[in-house]
Amino acid sequence: MTPKLERIPAAAVRMGLSTSQAYREIKAGRLGPLVKLGERASAVPAEAVDAWIAARIAEATRAEGAR
């Protein structure tokens, strides 16, 4: 499978976050790595976004099971 990159605004939409919150997730180490595409363009691997979403789902599932 060929690795795919997602620009940050597109990844943020898929994650249900604002663009600035997506950058905060990258800075906190919960999403990434950040790939510079040029001087003013960045992206993250699509599989990192998929993993972030899966982790949020797993977190929510564990929280529901603890109730």
Buried (B, 14 or more C-beta within 10 A) or exposed (E): EEEEBBEBEBBBEBBEBEBEEBBEBBEEEEBBEBBEEEEEEBBBBBEBBEEBBEEEEEEEEEEEEEE
